[in-house]
């Protein structure tokens, strides 16, 4: 590899053994270390890392990015949970089709993450704004549900904003703080004219029925051959029916679960991100239908285990 900075970045991201990162690895292990510089400090270290011809200097800078990313993860987890809890205490009425949350001096670096969590909770388009009392402006991020085009909504009311941009599912904006209430009203009215109650019901779109006995190295490789996955090409989502929960779920880091599931004699362990609040739905012996995705797992591969795993996305009583 000719670029010392990229080589050093791959090394600190866990790819020192020459393995080729997947698109998921790039999104969740490599890119966050680049983004952390701008969120926690400045992007200068990233620029220098990619431009330097000195491998030792590149390693120093990559290590700095790795450290910053760890600090970012800890800070974001704490601040994100705090803001989500504050927003969740605000009453949401059935007639509200879109939501705008705002407060003074919220950490702007986590507002997109907060908006995503609130969309999952309320299943409505959401903007989360941080007001700056000193300059009288508010900045923030929005996330949307599939039937609602977020950028088109903003383009219908450009007179409110100093600047805005984004796409169908995510957007950002800046506006005077004294226009937040007007934005809230017009955003909700725009959404009310386009979203039905059915649009606000959580939906899981399944691509195929897949029994546990059908999952092996070959079938997993066939799924991964459809990558790279992303907004325009989402990873296939499968459903397995009448699955037995084969043991009590194990809680990881107070918010995730590891669940043992059994179907027709085949047992699989699935990770369930941010599922701790739903642990009661996965009690030992329960019969459930599960929606899940197959994902690459480079951490398991580094330990000599299969380089893939199953991730639980939703669960319903069978």
Residue pairs with C-beta under 8 A, 6 or more apart in sequence:
1 7
1 10
3 50
4 52
4 53
4 54
4 55
4 57
4 58
5 49
5 50
5 51
5 52
5 58
5 61
5 62
6 50
7 55
7 58
8 49
8 55
8 58
8 59
8 61
8 62
8 63
9 30
9 33
9 34
9 49
9 62
9 65
10 16
10 21
10 30
11 59
11 62
12 33
12 62
12 63
12 65
12 66
13 21
13 25
13 29
13 30
13 33
13 66
14 29
14 298
14 299
14 302
15 21
15 25
15 298
17 302
19 298
19 301
21 29
21 30
21 298
22 224
22 227
22 228
22 296
22 298
23 227
23 228
23 229
23 230
24 227
24 229
24 295
24 296
25 296
25 298
27 230
29 298
32 69
32 72
32 73
33 62
33 65
33 66
33 68
33 69
34 46
34 65
35 72
36 65
36 68
36 69
36 71
36 72
37 43
37 44
37 45
37 46
37 65
37 68
38 46
39 72
39 109
40 68
40 71
40 72
40 75
41 68
45 61
45 64
45 65
46 61
46 65
48 57
48 61
49 58
49 61
49 62
49 65
52 58
52 61
72 109
75 107
76 109
76 110
76 113
79 107
79 110
80 110
80 113
80 114
80 117
83 103
83 106
83 107
83 110
83 111
83 114
83 128
84 114
84 117
84 118
84 121
86 101
86 103
87 101
87 114
87 118
87 128
88 118
88 121
90 101
92 99
92 122
92 124
95 192
96 124
96 188
97 124
97 125
97 188
97 191
97 192
97 195
97 200
98 124
98 125
98 126
98 127
98 148
98 153
98 187
98 188
98 190
98 191
98 192
98 195
99 118
99 122
99 124
99 125
99 126
99 127
99 188
100 126
100 127
100 128
100 129
100 180
100 183
100 184
100 187
100 188
101 118
101 126
101 127
101 128
101 129
102 128
102 129
102 130
102 131
102 138
102 140
102 177
102 180
103 130
103 131
104 130
104 131
104 132
104 133
105 130
105 131
105 132
105 133
106 114
106 128
106 129
106 130
107 130
108 130
108 139
108 140
111 128
111 129
111 130
111 139
111 140
111 141
112 141
112 143
112 170
112 172
114 128
115 126
115 127
115 128
115 140
115 141
115 142
115 143
116 143
118 126
118 128
118 143
119 125
119 126
119 143
119 144
119 145
123 145
123 200
123 201
123 202
124 145
124 191
124 195
124 200
125 142
125 143
125 144
125 145
125 148
125 150
125 153
125 187
125 191
126 142
126 143
126 144
127 140
127 141
127 142
127 173
127 183
127 187
128 140
128 141
128 142
129 138
129 139
129 140
129 173
129 180
130 138
130 139
130 140
131 137
131 138
131 177
131 180
132 138
132 139
132 177
133 177
136 176
136 177
136 178
137 162
137 174
137 175
137 176
137 177
138 174
138 175
138 176
138 177
138 180
139 172
139 173
139 174
140 172
140 173
141 170
141 171
141 172
142 150
142 166
142 170
142 171
142 172
142 173
143 150
143 169
143 170
144 150
144 168
144 169
144 170
144 171
145 199
145 200
146 169
146 203
147 194
147 195
147 199
148 191
148 194
148 195
148 199
149 168
150 166
150 167
150 168
150 169
150 170
150 171
151 165
151 166
151 167
151 168
151 171
152 168
153 187
153 190
153 191
154 161
154 164
154 166
154 171
154 173
156 190
157 183
157 186
157 187
157 190
158 164
160 175
160 179
160 182
160 183
160 186
161 173
161 174
161 175
162 174
162 175
162 176
163 173
163 174
164 171
164 172
164 173
164 174
165 171
165 172
165 173
166 172
169 231
175 183
204 237
204 291
204 313
204 314
205 237
206 237
206 238
206 239
206 291
207 236
207 237
207 238
208 236
208 238
208 239
209 238
209 239
209 240
209 241
210 238
210 239
210 240
211 240
211 263
211 264
212 240
212 243
212 261
212 262
212 263
212 264
212 266
212 267
212 268
213 263
213 264
213 266
215 268
215 294
215 310
217 306
220 294
220 306
220 308
223 235
223 236
223 294
224 294
224 296
224 308
226 233
226 235
226 236
227 233
227 235
229 235
235 293
235 294
235 295
236 293
236 294
237 291
237 292
237 293
237 313
238 291
238 292
238 293
238 294
239 289
239 290
239 291
239 292
240 261
240 263
240 289
240 290
240 292
241 289
241 318
242 263
242 287
242 289
242 318
243 261
243 262
243 263
243 287
243 288
243 289
243 290
243 318
244 261
244 262
244 263
244 285
244 286
244 287
245 259
245 260
245 261
245 262
245 282
245 283
245 284
245 285
245 286
245 287
245 288
246 260
246 261
246 262
246 267
246 284
247 260
247 284
248 283
248 284
249 257
249 258
249 259
249 272
249 275
249 279
249 282
250 257
250 258
250 259
251 257
251 276
251 279
252 258
252 271
254 276
255 274
255 275
255 276
256 271
256 272
256 273
256 274
256 275
256 276
257 271
257 272
257 275
257 276
257 278
257 279
257 282
257 312
258 269
258 270
258 271
258 272
259 269
259 270
259 271
259 272
259 275
259 282
259 312
260 267
260 268
260 269
261 267
261 268
261 269
261 270
261 290
262 268
268 310
269 309
269 310
270 290
270 292
270 309
270 310
270 311
270 312
271 309
271 310
271 311
271 312
272 278
272 282
272 311
272 312
273 311
275 282
275 312
278 315
281 288
281 315
281 317
282 288
282 315
286 317
287 317
287 318
288 315
288 316
288 317
288 318
289 315
289 316
289 317
289 318
290 312
290 314
290 315
291 312
291 313
291 314
291 315
292 310
292 311
292 312
292 313
293 310
293 311
293 313
294 308
294 309
294 310
294 311
295 308
295 309
295 310
295 311
296 307
296 308
297 305
297 306
297 307
297 308
297 309
298 307
300 306
300 307
300 308
300 309
301 307
